[in-house]
């Protein structure tokens, strides 16, 4: 699938993150990445959501994926 199909999930994930609902953010952002694995822009907010839950290892991994070339 394309980033177009993943975009609504990525956007919703960012909204949940803004609303301080990291569990829902993680769920939506993981859906976006499942649809479009190369969608790097979904990895950064996923890392933020993991960090908000204190999941440091997962957060670091996602943040690294977000900045990967």
C-alpha positions as CSV (number, residue, x, y, z in Angstrom):
1,X,0.0,0.0,0.0
2,X,1.0,3.6,-0.2
3,X,1.7,6.4,2.2
4,X,-1.7,7.8,1.1
5,X,-3.5,4.9,2.8
6,X,-1.3,5.2,5.9
7,X,-1.6,9.0,6.2
8,X,-5.0,9.0,8.1
9,X,-3.5,6.7,10.7
10,X,-0.4,8.8,11.1
11,X,-2.4,12.0,11.5
12,X,-4.7,10.4,14.0
13,X,-1.7,9.1,15.9
14,X,-0.3,12.6,16.1
15,X,-3.6,13.9,17.3
16,X,-3.7,11.3,20.1
17,X,-0.2,12.2,21.0
18,X,-1.1,15.8,21.3
19,X,-4.1,14.9,23.5
20,X,-1.7,12.9,25.7
21,X,-3.2,9.6,24.8
22,X,-0.1,7.6,24.0
23,X,-1.7,4.2,24.0
24,X,-4.1,5.2,21.2
25,X,-1.2,7.1,19.4
26,X,0.9,4.0,19.4
27,X,-1.9,1.9,18.0
28,X,-2.6,4.3,15.1
29,X,1.1,5.0,14.3
30,X,1.9,1.2,14.3
31,X,-1.0,0.8,11.8
32,X,0.4,3.5,9.6
33,X,3.8,1.8,9.6
34,X,2.3,-1.6,8.9
35,X,0.6,-0.1,5.8
36,X,3.6,1.9,4.7
37,X,6.8,0.6,6.3
38,X,8.9,3.3,4.7
39,X,6.8,6.1,6.2
40,X,9.6,7.6,8.3
41,X,7.5,10.5,9.5
42,X,5.4,8.1,11.5
43,X,8.4,6.8,13.4
44,X,9.1,10.1,15.2
45,X,5.7,10.5,16.9
46,X,5.7,6.8,17.7
47,X,9.0,7.4,19.5
48,X,7.5,10.3,21.3
49,X,4.5,8.1,22.3
50,X,6.8,5.4,23.6
51,X,8.8,8.0,25.6
52,X,5.6,9.3,27.1
53,X,5.0,5.8,28.4
54,X,8.5,5.5,29.8
55,X,9.4,2.9,27.1
56,X,12.9,4.2,26.5
57,X,14.3,1.4,24.4
58,X,11.4,1.4,22.0
59,X,11.4,5.2,21.9
60,X,15.1,5.3,21.0
61,X,14.6,2.7,18.3
62,X,11.8,4.6,16.6
63,X,13.6,7.9,16.8
64,X,16.6,6.3,15.1
65,X,14.3,5.0,12.3
66,X,12.9,8.5,11.9
67,X,16.3,9.9,11.1
68,X,17.6,7.1,9.1
69,X,18.5,7.9,5.5
